[in-house]
Amino acid sequence: MASIYFAGTYKPMMCGIADYTSYLTRMISAGKWGVLSFDLKKYGGPRTQNNGLDTDRVWYGIPGSYEFSSSHIRQGLEKLDADNDDSILWLQHETGIWSDNQQLITMLKELNIPKVVTFHTLHFQSTETPSGLRQQQFDLLQKLLPHVDAITVFSRGVYHAVTSAFPEYASKVHVLKHGIHSYPDVYQLSREEAKEKLHDFLLYEADIDQETKEKLHTQRTFLDPNTVVLGQTGFLCQFKQSESLYLMKDNLQKMIPNKNIVAVRIGSARDDHQKQYAQNLREQRVDSNKYLIETMLPQDILPLAQRAFDINFCWPSECTQSGILAHALGAGATIAGRDLEGVGETLEEAGQLVDTDLLNLLLSVRDLILNPKIALKAEEKALKYAIELSWKRQALKHHKLAQNILHPTPSWIPSFLNLKIHSRAQMEPNMVRV
């Protein structure tokens, strides 16, 4: 069985890709994975307080996002006792992690080991190139694809963008969707039960200001049966356009005057840019039914909050995929979001409310509030999607692809089978199946 050695950020680094890799490694058989990550002191950035992971399989030795080389990777593989005959190097790619493209290409070219790269931030709706890729992404792939055995992408949209730009490398491109969490203790709660639990956490456990606690208590924000909570979680990044959450609340209130519509934004800032954005959001709250609760939700509370919201709102200006959606779908949450890049594709596949136009989405949310059966159907589809794309299944798909690369199908397959396989590949993306 193949051993996969992931390269990139990893816990305790506070990073979406670090989380992504840790979720995969938890589902891979012991001894069949390792991680080559960055020196914790030199890499910098915020960290989680407790990673709770098997650090015996992790090597924190890559100097930094600008100071990496093939020799560092070889050193890490040697430290983790990698077997070159049955091992594969699997990079997690995002521009901020591997900041020097030419250095990355040189490293991959010099490594004599099977290599896969998962691209977390490729676009397919850009106007910069005919394929929908951004120009910088096109330039990187043009140089990188000859030196890897495969790349994986999270959406069919990205798959078609890459394969249309580089048809000669289509066989190297695979769709391997982002894993989805499962929170049975959360999705088995009714929305009322989830709201009550979130109410208690915010009032009695959360590190938030006393004024906000008193406001939540006196207004019974999560306890009033006539209140509809429109919510959003995650870091306070300007690309998430949380001001649209407040705009959506205002318009819904006009449309449904007999309901009390409340907007709740919960999140924290992790750098100076986000702190400034948080200040801008504070200034936009002009009535008492708009909250900005500045705190980082613990791992067990995040899905509870998403379940408690009547609608989770997602209207980013910049996105490719979203880890926050992976939590929300696994919590049985109802999501209304923007049909943009990979986020839009995920929401559509998961049966959520999605549109390219904010007004059209507003009308869909109004209909959902007035017809609870729509929300129930969306919850059921979210949970079905979470089962289909569970982390366990996605981990198995990683191993299947690794096995296929290390032990490819023999060339003596009968010609009629080759024809069938070729025809099917022309019709749909390379989806890794188990």
Phi, psi and chi 1 to 4 in degrees:
 res  aa     phi    psi   chi1   chi2   chi3   chi4
   1 MET       -  135.6 -173.3  176.1 -177.8      -
   2 ALA   -64.8  147.6      -      -      -      -
   3 SER  -108.1  129.9  -66.7      -      -      -
   4 ILE  -104.8  129.9  -61.3  176.0      -      -
   5 TYR  -114.4  103.0  -69.4   85.8      -      -
   6 PHE   -76.9  146.8  -64.3  102.7      -      -
   7 ALA  -129.5  128.0      -      -      -      -
   8 GLY   152.9 -163.3      -      -      -      -
   9 THR   -70.6  155.3   55.5      -      -      -
  10 TYR  -156.0  159.1 -162.6   68.8      -      -
  11 LYS   -53.8  142.8  -66.2  -70.6 -167.4  173.5
  12 PRO   -88.3   15.0   32.9  -35.9      -      -
  13 MET   -63.4  134.0  -63.0  173.1 -175.1      -
  14 MET   -86.0   92.9 -168.0  177.4  -66.7      -
  15 CYS  -156.3  138.4  165.7      -      -      -
  16 GLY   -60.4  -35.6      -      -      -      -
  17 ILE   -74.7  -32.2  -65.9  177.6      -      -
  18 ALA   -62.3  -43.0      -      -      -      -
  19 ASP   -61.3  -47.6  -71.0  -21.6      -      -
  20 TYR   -54.7  -48.4  174.5   85.2      -      -
  21 THR   -66.3  -38.0  -53.5      -      -      -
  22 SER   -67.2  -34.8   69.4      -      -      -
  23 TYR   -65.4  -37.5  -65.0  135.1      -      -
  24 LEU   -67.6  -47.0  -75.8  174.7      -      -
  25 THR   -64.6  -27.7   56.3      -      -      -
  26 ARG   -64.8  -22.7  -67.3  173.6 -169.3  178.2
  27 MET  -102.6   -0.5  -63.8  -60.8  167.7      -
  28 ILE   -97.8  142.6  -62.5  176.4      -      -
  29 SER   -53.8  140.3  -59.5      -      -      -
  30 ALA   -56.2  136.3      -      -      -      -
  31 GLY    84.6   -4.2      -      -      -      -
  32 LYS  -109.5   18.4  -69.1  -60.3  178.5 -179.0
  33 TRP  -151.0  160.0   65.1  -88.6      -      -
  34 GLY  -155.0  165.3      -      -      -      -
  35 VAL  -133.7  130.5  175.8      -      -      -
  36 LEU  -105.1  110.5  -46.9  178.7      -      -
  37 SER  -123.2 -177.5 -167.4      -      -      -
  38 PHE   -89.1  151.1  -61.1   93.5      -      -
  39 ASP   -56.7  121.1 -175.0  -61.9      -      -
  40 LEU   -62.2  -34.6  -68.6  172.2      -      -
  41 LYS   -74.3  -40.5  -66.3 -179.4 -179.8  179.0
  42 LYS   -80.2  -30.3  -65.7 -179.1 -179.9  178.9
  43 TYR   -70.3  -37.3 -170.0   80.1      -      -
  44 GLY    74.5 -166.5      -      -      -      -
  45 GLY    84.6  165.6      -      -      -      -
  46 PRO   -70.0  156.2   24.3  -32.8      -      -
  47 ARG  -130.0  154.6  -57.9 -173.0 -160.5  177.6
  48 THR   -77.0  158.3   57.9      -      -      -
  49 GLN   -76.3  -29.9  -67.3 -178.0  -12.3      -
  50 ASN  -149.5  119.4 -178.9   17.2      -      -
  51 ASN   -88.0  -31.6   60.3    5.4      -      -
  52 GLY    60.8   30.4      -      -      -      -
  53 LEU  -117.9  168.9  -60.1  170.9      -      -
  54 ASP   -79.5   87.7 -177.4    2.2      -      -
  55 THR   -74.6   -7.3   53.0      -      -      -
  56 ASP   -65.8  -20.4  -69.9  -19.2      -      -
  57 ARG  -101.9   12.3  -58.4  -61.2  -56.7  160.4
  58 VAL  -121.2  134.5 -175.1      -      -      -
  59 TRP  -117.7  112.3  179.1   74.4      -      -
  60 TYR   -95.0   76.8  -64.7  101.3      -      -
  61 GLY  -131.0   -6.5      -      -      -      -
  62 ILE   -74.0  125.8  -57.8  173.1      -      -
  63 PRO   -58.6  -42.6  -25.2   35.1      -      -
  64 GLY   176.3  177.0      -      -      -      -
  65 SER   -68.6  -15.2   61.2      -      -      -
  66 TYR  -110.9   -4.0  -75.0   95.5      -      -
  67 GLU  -127.1   62.1  -56.6  174.0   67.8      -
  68 PHE  -124.9  154.8   55.1   85.9      -      -
  69 SER  -158.6  170.2   67.2      -      -      -
  70 SER   -62.0  -32.1   56.6      -      -      -
  71 SER   -66.3  -35.1   62.1      -      -      -
  72 HIS   -65.0  -41.9  -64.5  128.2      -      -
  73 ILE   -64.6  -43.3  -61.6  -61.5      -      -
  74 ARG   -62.8  -40.2  -67.6 -168.1 -167.1   98.3
  75 GLN   -62.1  -43.4 -177.2 -178.0   -3.8      -
  76 GLY   -65.3  -41.7      -      -      -      -
  77 LEU   -62.5  -39.3  -68.1  171.7      -      -
  78 GLU   -65.9  -41.4 -176.5  178.0  -15.0      -
  79 LYS   -62.3  -34.2  -69.6  -75.0 -174.1  179.8
  80 LEU   -93.8    9.9  -64.7  178.0      -      -
  81 ASP    57.4   44.8  -63.4  -38.3      -      -
  82 ALA   -69.8  138.4      -      -      -      -
  83 ASP   -93.5  108.6  179.0    0.5      -      -
  84 ASN   -61.7  -22.2  -70.5  -24.9      -      -
  85 ASP   -79.3  -19.1  -67.4  -28.0      -      -
  86 ASP  -139.1   34.5 -155.2   28.4      -      -
  87 SER  -127.0  153.7  -62.8      -      -      -
  88 ILE  -137.0  138.0 -165.3  160.2      -      -
  89 LEU   -92.4  129.2  178.2   68.3      -      -
  90 TRP  -128.1  102.2 -158.4  -54.7      -      -
  91 LEU   -85.1  140.3  -83.7   81.9      -      -
  92 GLN   -98.3  121.4  -55.1  -63.0  -31.6      -
  93 HIS  -111.4  132.1 -176.1  -85.3      -      -
  94 GLU  -154.8  143.5 -173.7  -88.7  -27.4      -
  95 THR   -54.0  -39.5  -56.2      -      -      -
  96 GLY   -70.8  -16.7      -      -      -      -
  97 ILE   -85.3  -49.5  -66.1  178.1      -      -
  98 TRP  -111.7   88.4  -50.9   99.0      -      -
  99 SER   -81.1  -15.9  -60.4      -      -      -
 100 ASP  -113.1  105.1 -172.9  -39.5      -      -
 101 ASN   -62.4  -43.9  -75.1  -13.2      -      -
 102 GLN   -65.7  -36.4 -172.6   52.3   55.3      -
 103 GLN   -65.4  -37.9 -159.8  166.2  -28.7      -
 104 LEU   -64.2  -45.6  175.1   63.8      -      -
 105 ILE   -60.4  -44.9  -57.6  -57.3      -      -
 106 THR   -60.5  -43.1  -60.2      -      -      -
 107 MET   -61.1  -47.4 -178.9  179.7   76.9      -
 108 LEU   -64.7  -39.1  -67.2  170.7      -      -
 109 LYS   -64.0  -35.7 -174.1  176.2 -179.9  179.8
 110 GLU   -83.0  -15.7  -67.4  175.3   -8.3      -
 111 LEU   -85.5  119.1  -71.6  168.5      -      -
 112 ASN   -94.4   67.7 -174.3   25.3      -      -
 113 ILE  -152.7  144.7 -178.8  175.2      -      -
 114 PRO   -54.7  137.1  -26.2   35.3      -      -
 115 LYS  -133.0  136.4  -60.3  172.4  -72.9  -71.6
 116 VAL  -128.7  145.7  179.0      -      -      -
 117 VAL  -126.1  126.7  179.2      -      -      -
 118 THR   -95.5  122.7  -69.2      -      -      -
 119 PHE   -96.8  117.0  -79.0   93.5      -      -
 120 HIS   -88.6  -20.5  -72.3 -111.1      -      -
 121 THR  -132.8   36.6   52.5      -      -      -
 122 LEU   -82.8  144.4  -68.5 -179.0      -      -
 123 HIS  -104.0  160.7  -67.8   76.8      -      -
 124 PHE  -137.2    5.5   62.0   88.9      -      -
 125 GLN  -121.3   21.6  -67.0  177.2  -23.3      -
 126 SER   -77.2  149.7  170.2      -      -      -
 127 THR   -95.0    4.2   58.7      -      -      -
 128 GLU   -74.7  -27.5  -65.9 -178.8   16.1      -
 129 THR  -136.2  157.2   68.5      -      -      -
 130 PRO   -60.2  -28.6  -24.8   34.6      -      -
 131 SER   -77.2  -20.7   66.6      -      -      -
 132 GLY   102.4   -9.9      -      -      -      -
 133 LEU   -73.5  154.9  -68.4  165.0      -      -
 134 ARG   -76.1  153.8  -68.8 -174.5  174.3  175.0
 135 GLN   -58.9  -42.8 -173.5   62.0   54.3      -
 136 GLN   -63.1  -36.3 -173.9  179.0   31.4      -
 137 GLN   -69.3  -41.7  -63.8  166.9   -7.7      -
 138 PHE   -58.1  -46.4  178.0   92.1      -      -
 139 ASP   -62.7  -40.6  -65.1  -17.9      -      -
 140 LEU   -65.5  -46.8  171.3   61.5      -      -
 141 LEU   -64.6  -36.6  -72.6  167.2      -      -
 142 GLN   -58.9  -37.8 -172.9  174.9   44.0      -
 143 LYS   -85.3  -30.6  -63.5  176.2 -178.5  177.8
 144 LEU   -83.2  -40.2  178.4  142.7      -      -
 145 LEU   -56.0  -35.5  -77.9  166.5      -      -
 146 PRO   -65.6  -17.8  -21.0   33.4      -      -
 147 HIS  -110.6   12.5  -56.2  -62.8      -      -
 148 VAL  -128.3  159.1  -63.3      -      -      -
 149 ASP   -84.7  -26.7  -63.7   87.4      -      -
 150 ALA  -164.8  157.4      -      -      -      -
 151 ILE  -127.7  151.7   69.6  167.7      -      -
 152 THR  -120.8  147.2   70.8      -      -      -
 153 VAL  -131.2  162.2  -62.4      -      -      -
 154 PHE   -92.2  -13.0  -71.5  126.1      -      -
 155 SER  -139.3  156.6   67.1      -      -      -
 156 ARG   -66.2  -32.7  -70.4  176.8  173.9   84.2
 157 GLY   -60.3  -44.9      -      -      -      -
 158 VAL   -67.3  -40.1  171.6      -      -      -
 159 TYR   -54.7  -50.2  172.1   87.1      -      -
 160 HIS   -67.2  -33.0  -69.9  -60.9      -      -
 161 ALA   -64.2  -47.0      -      -      -      -
 162 VAL   -68.5  -44.8  176.6      -      -      -
 163 THR   -71.8  -27.3   55.0      -      -      -
 164 SER   -73.9  -32.9   66.4      -      -      -
 165 ALA   -75.6  -35.1      -      -      -      -
 166 PHE  -132.9   68.0  -54.6  101.7      -      -
 167 PRO   -60.0  -26.6   21.1  -32.5      -      -
 168 GLU   -67.9  -16.7   68.0  -85.7   26.2      -
 169 TYR  -113.4   18.4  -65.1  115.6      -      -
 170 ALA   -57.2  -34.7      -      -      -      -
 171 SER   -69.6  -15.2   61.9      -      -      -
 172 LYS   -88.9   -9.5  -70.9 -172.7  176.0 -175.1
 173 VAL  -100.7  128.2 -172.7      -      -      -
 174 HIS  -132.5  140.2  -56.9  -94.4      -      -
 175 VAL   -88.6  118.7  178.5      -      -      -
 176 LEU  -133.6   99.0 -145.8  169.8      -      -
 177 LYS   -63.0  155.9  -65.6  -81.6 -173.9  174.4
 178 HIS   -64.2  134.2 -165.8  -69.2      -      -
 179 GLY   -66.6  153.9      -      -      -      -
 180 ILE  -119.7  138.9  -55.1  -64.8      -      -
 181 HIS   -76.8  167.9  -57.0  -81.2      -      -
 182 SER  -133.5  123.4  177.4      -      -      -
 183 TYR  -126.4   72.4  -61.7  109.9      -      -
 184 PRO   -59.1  -34.8   18.3  -30.9      -      -
 185 ASP   -66.2  -21.7  -68.5  -17.7      -      -
 186 VAL   -92.9  -51.1  172.9      -      -      -
 187 TYR   -71.4  -14.5   65.7   65.0      -      -
 188 GLN   -79.5  -11.6  -71.0  173.1    5.6      -
 189 LEU   -76.0  144.7  -63.9  172.1      -      -
 190 SER   -70.4  163.4   67.1      -      -      -
 191 ARG   -62.8  -36.1 -178.5  144.7  -73.2  112.5
 192 GLU   -63.1  -41.4  -68.4   72.5   21.0      -
 193 GLU   -65.4  -40.8  -69.3  171.0  -33.1      -
 194 ALA   -64.7  -39.7      -      -      -      -
 195 LYS   -63.4  -41.7  -75.0 -176.8  176.2 -178.6
 196 GLU   -63.8  -42.2 -175.7  175.4  -10.7      -
 197 LYS   -66.5  -40.1  -73.2 -179.1  177.8  -68.1
 198 LEU   -66.6  -40.5  179.3   59.4      -      -
 199 HIS   -55.4  -47.5  168.8   87.8      -      -
 200 ASP   -65.9  -39.7  -69.8  -13.3      -      -
 201 PHE   -63.2  -48.0  169.7   78.5      -      -
 202 LEU   -64.7  -35.6  -68.0  174.1      -      -
 203 LEU   -80.4  -35.5 -100.1   64.3      -      -
 204 TYR  -115.1  -12.4  -53.2  119.7      -      -
 205 GLU  -127.0  -30.3  -61.6 -178.5   49.3      -
 206 ALA   -72.2  149.7      -      -      -      -
 207 ASP   -90.3   76.3 -179.2   21.3      -      -
 208 ILE  -130.3  165.2   61.0  177.8      -      -
 209 ASP   -68.9  152.8   62.3  -84.3      -      -
 210 GLN   -64.6  -34.6 -169.6   61.0   32.9      -
 211 GLU   -60.6  -43.4 -179.0 -177.9   -9.0      -
 212 THR   -65.1  -40.5  -60.5      -      -      -
 213 LYS   -60.7  -44.6  -69.7 -174.3  177.7 -176.3
 214 GLU   -64.9  -37.4  -68.8  176.2    0.8      -
 215 LYS   -65.6  -44.0 -178.5  179.1  170.3 -177.3
 216 LEU   -60.9  -38.0  -70.9  168.1      -      -
 217 HIS   -70.9  -50.3  173.4   69.2      -      -
 218 THR   -70.9  -34.2   56.3      -      -      -
 219 GLN   -87.7   -5.8  -64.9 -169.5 -170.1      -
 220 ARG    50.6   45.6  -65.8  174.9   57.2   80.3
 221 THR   -54.5  -42.5  -56.0      -      -      -
 222 PHE  -100.2    0.6  -67.3  105.4      -      -
 223 LEU  -113.5  -19.1  -57.4 -179.1      -      -
 224 ASP   -76.0  119.5  176.0   17.4      -      -
 225 PRO   -65.5  -16.2   21.5  -32.1      -      -
 226 ASN   -93.3    1.6 -165.7   50.0      -      -
 227 THR   -95.7  132.4  -66.0      -      -      -
 228 VAL  -106.7  123.1  175.7      -      -      -
 229 VAL  -101.4  116.9 -179.1      -      -      -
 230 LEU   -99.9  119.0 -175.5   67.6      -      -
 231 GLY  -131.4  166.8      -      -      -      -
 232 GLN  -153.7  141.4 -168.8 -179.1   81.8      -
 233 THR  -125.0  173.4   56.5      -      -      -
 234 GLY   106.8  172.2      -      -      -      -
 235 PHE   -57.6  149.7  -72.8  112.7      -      -
 236 LEU   -82.4   70.6  -63.5  172.7      -      -
 237 CYS   -95.4  135.6  173.6      -      -      -
 238 GLN   -62.9  -25.4   62.3  -92.5   35.6      -
 239 PHE   -67.0  -18.3  -66.4  127.1      -      -
 240 LYS   -79.9   -9.5  -65.4 -179.5 -178.6  178.8
 241 GLN    49.1   53.4  -62.9 -164.4  129.0      -
 242 SER   -64.9  -18.9  -62.8      -      -      -
 243 GLU   -60.5  -26.4   58.3  -87.8   15.9      -
 244 SER   -67.5  -25.6  -61.8      -      -      -
 245 LEU   -60.8  -45.2  174.7   73.5      -      -
 246 TYR   -68.2  -36.4  -60.9  143.9      -      -
 247 LEU   -64.8  -43.3  177.3   63.3      -      -
 248 MET   -60.5  -41.7  174.7   73.0   77.3      -
 249 LYS   -60.3  -47.4  176.4  -95.5  168.8 -164.7
 250 ASP   -59.0  -44.4  -71.2  -21.2      -      -
 251 ASN   -71.4  -37.6  -74.9  -68.0      -      -
 252 LEU   -64.4  -39.1  -77.7  172.3      -      -
 253 GLN   -61.3  -37.5 -170.5   65.3   77.8      -
 254 LYS   -67.7  -36.0  -65.9  174.3 -175.6  177.0
 255 MET   -76.4  -32.1  -70.7  178.9  163.7      -
 256 ILE  -126.6   74.0  -43.0  174.2      -      -
 257 PRO   -67.4  -20.0   22.1  -32.6      -      -
 258 ASN   -83.7   -0.7   62.3  -36.0      -      -
 259 LYS  -111.8  152.7  -69.3  -78.1 -171.7 -178.7
 260 ASN   -97.2  106.3 -176.2   37.1      -      -
 261 ILE   -94.2  127.9  -48.8  -63.7      -      -
 262 VAL  -125.2  138.3  174.6      -      -      -
 263 ALA  -108.1  126.3      -      -      -      -
 264 VAL  -125.5  112.4  178.1      -      -      -
 265 ARG  -106.3  117.9  178.0   63.6  166.5   98.9
 266 ILE  -116.3  126.0  -53.8  178.2      -      -
 267 GLY   175.0  177.6      -      -      -      -
 268 SER  -135.2  159.2   60.6      -      -      -
 269 ALA   -97.1  138.5      -      -      -      -
 270 ARG  -116.1    1.7   58.3  176.3  173.5  178.6
 271 ASP  -153.0  177.2   57.5   39.6      -      -
 272 ASP   -64.4  -36.6  -69.5  -22.1      -      -
 273 HIS   -63.3  -42.1  -66.9  -68.4      -      -
 274 GLN   -70.9  -31.8  -67.3 -173.0    7.6      -
 275 LYS   -64.9  -39.6  -71.3  176.4 -177.7  177.3
 276 GLN   -66.1  -40.2  179.8   57.9   53.8      -
 277 TYR   -64.3  -39.4  179.4   63.3      -      -
 278 ALA   -60.1  -39.8      -      -      -      -
 279 GLN   -63.0  -39.7  177.4   59.7   34.2      -
 280 ASN   -63.3  -39.3  -64.8  -20.4      -      -
 281 LEU   -65.4  -40.2  -71.3  178.9      -      -
 282 ARG   -58.2  -38.4  -68.6 -172.2 -152.4  105.9
 283 GLU   -73.8  -18.2  -65.2  170.4   -3.0      -
 284 GLN   -88.7   -9.1  -66.4 -173.4   37.1      -
 285 ARG   -80.4  107.6  -66.4  176.2  -60.8  153.4
 286 VAL  -108.9   -3.5  -64.6      -      -      -
 287 ASP  -140.4  170.0   67.2   52.5      -      -
 288 SER   -74.6   -9.8   59.6      -      -      -
 289 ASN   -95.4   17.9  -81.0  -10.0      -      -
 290 LYS  -121.7  120.9  -63.5  175.1 -176.4  175.1
 291 TYR  -112.9  144.3  -71.3   86.8      -      -
 292 LEU  -128.1  101.1  177.4   60.2      -      -
 293 ILE  -100.4  104.6  -57.2  176.8      -      -
 294 GLU   -90.6   92.9  -65.0 -175.7   63.5      -
 295 THR  -158.9  153.4 -174.2      -      -      -
 296 MET   -93.2  120.7  179.3  179.8  -68.3      -
 297 LEU   -73.8  133.7  -65.7  174.0      -      -
 298 PRO   -59.2  160.7  -20.9   32.2      -      -
 299 GLN   -58.0  -34.2 -170.2  170.9   -4.3      -
 300 ASP   -83.5  -15.1   59.5  -31.2      -      -
 301 ILE   -94.0  -28.3  -59.2  -62.6      -      -
 302 LEU   -52.9  -55.5  172.1   61.9      -      -
 303 PRO   -64.9  -29.3   22.4  -32.7      -      -
 304 LEU   -63.1  -43.5  177.1   69.1      -      -
 305 ALA   -63.1  -42.0      -      -      -      -
 306 GLN   -65.4  -35.1  -66.1  169.7  -40.3      -
 307 ARG   -69.8  -35.2  175.0   66.8  174.7  159.2
 308 ALA   -70.7  -32.9      -      -      -      -
 309 PHE   -65.8  135.3  -63.3  153.1      -      -
 310 ASP   -65.9  -37.4  -67.3  -75.3      -      -
 311 ILE  -139.1  128.2  -59.6  102.8      -      -
 312 ASN   -90.7  122.2  -72.5 -100.2      -      -
 313 PHE  -100.8  134.9 -179.2   70.4      -      -
 314 CYS  -141.1  106.6  176.4      -      -      -
 315 TRP  -137.3   67.1 -164.8  -99.4      -      -
 316 PRO   -76.8  155.0   29.5  -35.1      -      -
 317 SER   -91.9  -17.2   62.3      -      -      -
 318 GLU  -144.8  118.6  166.7   76.7   19.8      -
 319 CYS  -163.1  153.8   61.8      -      -      -
 320 THR  -126.9  -43.7   50.3      -      -      -
 321 GLN  -156.3  173.4   51.9   81.4   30.0      -
 322 SER  -145.6  122.3  171.0      -      -      -
 323 GLY   -67.4  -31.1      -      -      -      -
 324 ILE   -61.0  -39.4  -76.8  -69.8      -      -
 325 LEU   -63.2  -34.1  -68.4 -174.0      -      -
 326 ALA   -62.5  -37.2      -      -      -      -
 327 HIS   -71.0  -45.2  -67.4  -75.2      -      -
 328 ALA   -63.2  -43.8      -      -      -      -
 329 LEU   -64.7  -37.9  -68.3  167.9      -      -
 330 GLY   -72.3  -14.4      -      -      -      -
 331 ALA   -94.4    1.7      -      -      -      -
 332 GLY    71.3   30.1      -      -      -      -
 333 ALA   -80.1  158.6      -      -      -      -
 334 THR  -101.8  130.5  -60.0      -      -      -
 335 ILE  -124.1  137.2  -53.4  167.8      -      -
 336 ALA  -120.1  122.1      -      -      -      -
 337 GLY  -148.5  177.1      -      -      -      -
 338 ARG   -86.0  134.5 -171.5  175.5 -170.3  176.8
 339 ASP   -82.0   83.7 -171.4   -0.6      -      -
 340 LEU  -141.1  126.4  178.9   66.9      -      -
 341 GLU    49.2 -142.9  -60.9  -76.7   -1.3      -
 342 GLY   -68.6  -28.1      -      -      -      -
 343 VAL   -62.7  -46.4  165.2      -      -      -
 344 GLY   -61.7  -41.7      -      -      -      -
 345 GLU   -63.4  -41.6 -176.4  174.4  -47.6      -
 346 THR   -63.2  -47.8  -63.7      -      -      -
 347 LEU   -61.9  -40.5  -68.7  174.3      -      -
 348 GLU   -65.2  -46.2 -175.9  175.8    2.2      -
 349 GLU   -63.6  -31.8  -70.1 -180.0   -6.8      -
 350 ALA   -88.3    5.8      -      -      -      -
 351 GLY    73.3   28.9      -      -      -      -
 352 GLN   -97.1  173.7  -56.0  -56.0  -65.0      -
 353 LEU   -75.9  126.0  -54.9 -177.8      -      -
 354 VAL  -150.7  139.7   59.2      -      -      -
 355 ASP  -160.3  157.2 -151.7  -69.5      -      -
 356 THR   -84.4  -16.4   56.3      -      -      -
 357 ASP  -113.2  127.6 -177.3   81.8      -      -
 358 LEU   -64.6  -36.4 -171.3   57.5      -      -
 359 LEU   -65.2  -43.8  177.0   57.9      -      -
 360 ASN   -61.9  -39.8  -70.8  -20.9      -      -
 361 LEU   -65.5  -39.1 -173.6   65.1      -      -
 362 LEU   -58.0  -43.7  173.3   66.3      -      -
 363 LEU   -65.1  -38.2  -64.3  174.6      -      -
 364 SER   -65.2  -40.5  -63.8      -      -      -
 365 VAL   -65.6  -41.2  172.1      -      -      -
 366 ARG   -57.3  -46.5  178.2 -156.1   59.6 -176.2
 367 ASP   -62.5  -37.5  -66.7  -16.2      -      -
 368 LEU   -64.5  -42.4 -179.4  146.4      -      -
 369 ILE   -63.6  -38.3  -66.6  171.5      -      -
 370 LEU   -80.4  -18.3  -63.6  175.7      -      -
 371 ASN  -130.2   92.3 -174.0   -6.0      -      -
 372 PRO   -57.2  -21.8  -22.8   33.6      -      -
 373 LYS   -64.4  -30.9  -70.9 -176.0  178.8  179.7
 374 ILE   -64.7  -42.9  -62.7  176.6      -      -
 375 ALA   -64.5  -41.3      -      -      -      -
 376 LEU   -61.9  -41.3 -178.8   60.2      -      -
 377 LYS   -64.8  -39.9 -171.5  173.6 -178.0  179.9
 378 ALA   -64.6  -39.4      -      -      -      -
 379 GLU   -61.6  -45.1  -69.3  174.8   18.5      -
 380 GLU   -62.2  -40.7  -67.6  171.4  -11.7      -
 381 LYS   -68.6  -36.5  -71.4 -177.3  176.6 -179.8
 382 ALA   -62.0  -44.9      -      -      -      -
 383 LEU   -68.6  -35.9  -67.1  174.0      -      -
 384 LYS   -63.9  -42.0 -178.8  179.6  178.6 -177.9
 385 TYR   -64.0  -38.6 -171.3   76.6      -      -
 386 ALA   -62.7  -36.7      -      -      -      -
 387 ILE   -68.2  -44.0  -67.5  171.8      -      -
 388 GLU   -61.9  -34.0  -68.2  173.8   -6.4      -
 389 LEU  -117.4   36.8  -65.0  179.8      -      -
 390 SER   -61.2  154.8   69.9      -      -      -
 391 TRP   -60.7  -33.7  -74.8  106.5      -      -
 392 LYS   -63.2  -45.1 -176.2  173.8 -176.8  179.5
 393 ARG   -65.2  -40.6  -71.4 -168.7  176.0 -169.2
 394 GLN   -68.2  -34.7  -60.9  -46.5   94.0      -
 395 ALA   -64.3  -41.1      -      -      -      -
 396 LEU   -62.6  -36.6  -72.2  172.2      -      -
 397 LYS   -67.8  -34.8  -69.4  173.9 -176.5  178.5
 398 HIS   -59.6  -45.7  -82.4   70.1      -      -
 399 HIS   -67.4  -35.9 -101.0  -66.1      -      -
 400 LYS   -63.8  -44.0 -176.9  174.8  178.5   61.4
 401 LEU   -64.9  -41.9  178.4   56.8      -      -
 402 ALA   -59.7  -44.2      -      -      -      -
 403 GLN   -62.1  -41.5  -76.5  -68.1  114.5      -
 404 ASN   -65.4  -33.1  -70.2  -17.6      -      -
 405 ILE   -73.7  -43.8  -69.1  170.8      -      -
 406 LEU   -73.1  -32.5  -69.9  168.3      -      -
 407 HIS  -131.8   75.5  -53.5  -72.1      -      -
 408 PRO   -64.7  157.9   22.5  -31.9      -      -
 409 THR   -60.8  132.2  -55.7      -      -      -
 410 PRO   -56.4  147.4  -24.1   34.0      -      -
 411 SER   -72.3   -9.4   58.9      -      -      -
 412 TRP   -87.5   13.6   45.7  -99.2      -      -
 413 ILE   -56.8  135.4  -70.0 -179.3      -      -
 414 PRO   -52.7  145.7  -26.2   33.7      -      -
 415 SER   -60.6  -33.8   59.0      -      -      -
 416 PHE   -67.7  -29.4   72.3   91.2      -      -
 417 LEU   -72.6  -38.6  -73.2  179.4      -      -
 418 ASN   -59.4  -39.7  -87.2  -40.2      -      -
 419 LEU   -63.7  -43.1  -71.9  173.5      -      -
 420 LYS   -64.3  -43.9  -72.3 -176.5  178.2 -179.8
 421 ILE   -63.3  -42.6  -67.1  171.4      -      -
 422 HIS   -64.5  -43.4  179.4   68.1      -      -
 423 SER   -61.7  -43.2  176.2      -      -      -
 424 ARG   -65.3  -39.6 -175.8  178.7 -179.1   87.1
 425 ALA   -63.3  -29.9      -      -      -      -
 426 GLN   -70.8  -26.3  -71.3  179.6  -33.9      -
 427 MET   -87.5  -31.2  -64.7  173.8   61.9      -
 428 GLU  -144.9  161.2   63.7 -179.8   51.1      -
 429 PRO   -63.4  162.6  -20.1   31.7      -      -
 430 ASN   -73.1   90.8  -64.5  -30.7      -      -
 431 MET   -92.0  126.1  -61.8  -69.5  -71.5      -
 432 VAL   -77.4  117.4 -177.3      -      -      -
 433 ARG  -116.0  154.4  -63.9  177.9  173.0   86.4
 434 VAL  -127.9      -  -68.5      -      -      -
